[in-house]
């Protein structure tokens, strides 16, 4: 029987309000929009990555190179409908 290779799983954390979600990715890259949607957000929400003690905004089309254990913050757009 031949052993099957298991793809690497990258775990990231997204703070959404008072809740911190752990998301699992099977790839090392994702767009800002993919991360937002997987965290239960929308395209209009803000997404920030925490790196080196700073938060930087991530655009929807921006490709993020994910590192295991990385932290993000999802911020509702705040629009009143």
C-alpha atoms as one frame of an Amber mdcrd trajectory, in Angstrom:
protein
   0.000   0.000   0.000   1.364   3.380  -0.994   1.491   6.165   1.594  -0.458
   9.271   0.666   1.066  12.693   1.195  -0.940  14.934   3.505  -1.065  18.576
   2.489   0.268  21.043   5.012  -2.415  22.863   6.971  -1.820  26.491   7.895
  -3.739  27.688  10.965  -4.514  31.402  11.181  -6.566  33.322  13.742  -9.111
  36.035  12.964 -10.469  38.289  15.686 -14.122  39.087  14.908 -15.652  41.180
  17.674 -15.169  39.319  20.952 -14.628  36.035  19.115 -11.325  34.645  17.851
 -11.744  32.156  15.032  -9.188  29.570  13.958  -9.209  29.046  10.213  -7.393
  26.222   8.451  -5.928  26.749   4.986  -4.441  24.075   2.741  -2.443  26.649
   0.787   0.227  29.151   1.807  -1.565  32.078   0.148  -5.049  33.589   0.275
  -6.603  36.854  -0.813  -7.972  39.313   1.699 -11.466  38.542   0.412 -11.005
  34.782   0.918  -9.965  35.353   4.531 -12.887  37.745   5.159 -15.447  35.323
   3.739 -14.016  32.314   5.602 -14.254  34.342   8.837 -17.931  35.120   8.193
 -17.377  38.661   6.957 -18.271  40.465   3.761 -16.262  42.206   1.054 -17.121
  45.577   2.648 -15.531  44.666   6.002 -12.021  45.747   6.924  -9.270  43.163
   7.371  -6.015  43.863   9.176  -2.971  41.664   9.625  -0.872  41.849  12.778
   2.850  41.616  11.993   5.843  42.883  13.951   3.600  44.613  16.491   1.763
  46.608  13.810  -1.598  46.233  12.095  -1.727  46.719   8.324  -4.869  46.777
   6.198  -5.329  43.949   3.690  -7.256  44.781   0.511  -9.725  42.275  -0.984
  -7.497  41.515  -3.994  -4.238  41.456  -2.021  -2.551  38.058  -1.847  -1.318
  37.293   1.657   1.486  34.791   2.246   0.181  32.940   5.290   2.299  31.804
   8.209   1.104  29.273  10.737  -0.317  31.023  13.806  -0.697  34.417  12.126
  -3.321  36.838  13.511  -5.844  39.033  11.682  -8.621  41.394  12.761 -11.952
  41.619  10.910 -13.740  44.968  11.350 -17.372  45.463  10.273 -17.785  48.246
   7.733 -20.094  50.144  10.074 -22.553  51.186   7.352 -26.150  51.692   8.387
 -28.553  50.130   5.903
